[in-house]
Amino acid sequence: MIGQASEMTAFVRVVDSNGFSAAAPGLGLTPSAVSKLVTRLEARLGVRLLQRTTRALHLTQDGEAYYAAARRIVAEIETLEGGLAREAGAPHGLLRVTTSQAFSTHQLAPIVPGFLTRYPAIQLELVPTDRVVDMIGEGIDVAIRIGQLPDSSFMARRIGADKRIVCAAPSYLARRGTPAHPDELARHDCIVNPERAYLNRWGFRLEGAIREIEVTGRCRVAEGEMQMRLALQGAGIVRLTRLTVADAIRRGELVRLLNPFDAEEPVAIHAVYPHRRHLAPKVPAFVNFLIETFSPPPWEI
């Protein structure tokens, strides 16, 4: 625990447990003592954080805001103190990590050897998948997720942001020419997705507004990695995430196109992990390694 049961810690545990009685054992206090801590916190802040009824507790608007910040603070302190208090000290054990196929292939795999060298007592199991896994049910320690995060009791640390860009191989451009304006895409072969039609509507900033252009092409494939391989072979123009194509662009194997008309806003990438009282040191070790290694993110071009 965090030294002694603080008011903030008591409040977070009550919300997590959905009750004073449920939170009390973990805090080493009686339910009435937990209630007094939360009441004292409300009095000190001068706001009502919880609406109490005989059957349930509900966060007020002020309580929602305070809880969102407090749970992060409590988790970070517990992580720090748990690591310091652990007799063995060094992070160790099996660490299970899941992320998308693209992030796993292009960004995670290259840095794994460095992580294993730094932490020789950790065994790492990677679970690449494009589905959203049940972290608790499937025993996942850390998930790297791209895009909007659902509200949950999980902790999240931002490790970067990504967006899609348009590119093609030099061989394709030599054969078909380089489009100078998004309207010219109508005369080109674009690699399209047959399963997700919205991915074939490419947004561009034109005359101060964002306009979508629906692209077409003779090559249709739903899987992003295959789209990239086809683009590398000159099959057409493709629109993929930077984290997928950044290295190929740096090597000159792909050329970024229509950059002045780019309209896509980056979406955040987070490392997500369960909010636990005693977080194993292997989890913050991995998350901090990600933040350190991806500062700045190598896919930002």
Secondary structure as the mmCIF struct_conf table of DSSP 4:
data_model
#
loop_
_struct_conf.conf_type_id
_struct_conf.id
_struct_conf.beg_label_comp_id
_struct_conf.beg_label_asym_id
_struct_conf.beg_label_seq_id
_struct_conf.end_label_comp_id
_struct_conf.end_label_asym_id
_struct_conf.end_label_seq_id
BEND BEND1 GLY A 3 GLN A 4
HELX_RH_AL_P HELX_RH_AL_P1 GLU A 7 SER A 17
TURN_TY1_P TURN_TY1_P1 ASN A 18 ASN A 18
BEND BEND2 GLY A 19 GLY A 19
HELX_RH_AL_P HELX_RH_AL_P2 PHE A 20 LEU A 27
TURN_TY1_P TURN_TY1_P2 GLY A 28 GLY A 28
BEND BEND3 LEU A 29 LEU A 29
HELX_RH_AL_P HELX_RH_AL_P3 PRO A 31 LEU A 45
TURN_TY1_P TURN_TY1_P3 GLY A 46 GLY A 46
BEND BEND4 VAL A 47 VAL A 47
STRN STRN1 LEU A 50 ARG A 52
BEND BEND5 THR A 54 ARG A 55
STRN STRN2 LEU A 57 LEU A 59
HELX_RH_AL_P HELX_RH_AL_P4 GLN A 61 ALA A 85
BEND BEND6 GLU A 87 ALA A 88
BEND BEND7 ALA A 90 ALA A 90
STRN STRN3 GLY A 93 THR A 99
HELX_RH_AL_P HELX_RH_AL_P5 GLN A 101 PHE A 103
HELX_RH_PI_P HELX_RH_PI_P1 SER A 104 LEU A 108
HELX_RH_3T_P HELX_RH_3T_P1 ALA A 109 ILE A 111
HELX_RH_AL_P HELX_RH_AL_P6 VAL A 112 ARG A 118
TURN_TY1_P TURN_TY1_P4 PRO A 120 ALA A 121
STRN STRN4 ILE A 122 PRO A 128
BEND BEND8 ASP A 130 ARG A 131
TURN_TY1_P TURN_TY1_P5 MET A 135 GLY A 139
BEND BEND9 ASP A 141 ASP A 141
STRN STRN5 VAL A 142 ILE A 146
BEND BEND10 GLY A 147 GLY A 147
HELX_LH_PP_P HELX_LH_PP_P1 GLN A 148 ASP A 151
BEND BEND11 SER A 153 SER A 153
STRN STRN6 MET A 155 ASP A 162
STRN STRN7 ARG A 164 ALA A 168
HELX_RH_AL_P HELX_RH_AL_P7 PRO A 170 ARG A 176
BEND BEND12 ALA A 180 HIS A 181
HELX_RH_3T_P HELX_RH_3T_P2 PRO A 182 ARG A 187
BEND BEND13 HIS A 188 HIS A 188
STRN STRN8 CYS A 190 CYS A 190
STRN STRN9 VAL A 192 VAL A 192
BEND BEND14 PRO A 194 GLU A 195
HELX_RH_3T_P HELX_RH_3T_P3 ALA A 197 ASN A 200
STRN STRN10 ARG A 201 LEU A 206
TURN_TY1_P TURN_TY1_P6 GLU A 207 GLY A 208
STRN STRN11 ALA A 209 GLU A 214
BEND BEND15 ARG A 218 ARG A 218
STRN STRN12 ARG A 220 ARG A 220
BEND BEND16 ALA A 222 ALA A 222
HELX_RH_AL_P HELX_RH_AL_P8 GLY A 224 LEU A 232
TURN_TY1_P TURN_TY1_P7 GLN A 233 GLY A 234
BEND BEND17 ALA A 235 ALA A 235
STRN STRN13 ILE A 237 ILE A 237
STRN STRN14 VAL A 238 THR A 241
HELX_RH_AL_P HELX_RH_AL_P9 ARG A 242 ARG A 250
TURN_TY1_P TURN_TY1_P8 ARG A 251 GLY A 252
BEND BEND18 GLU A 253 LEU A 254
STRN STRN15 VAL A 255 LEU A 257
HELX_RH_3T_P HELX_RH_3T_P4 ASN A 259 PHE A 261
STRN STRN16 ASP A 262 ASP A 262
HELX_LH_PP_P HELX_LH_PP_P2 GLU A 264 PRO A 266
STRN STRN17 VAL A 267 TYR A 273
BEND BEND19 ARG A 277 HIS A 278
TURN_TY1_P TURN_TY1_P9 PRO A 281 PRO A 281
HELX_RH_AL_P HELX_RH_AL_P10 LYS A 282 THR A 293
TURN_TY1_P TURN_TY1_P10 PHE A 294 PHE A 294
BEND BEND20 SER A 295 PRO A 296
TURN_TY1_P TURN_TY1_P11 PRO A 298 TRP A 299
#
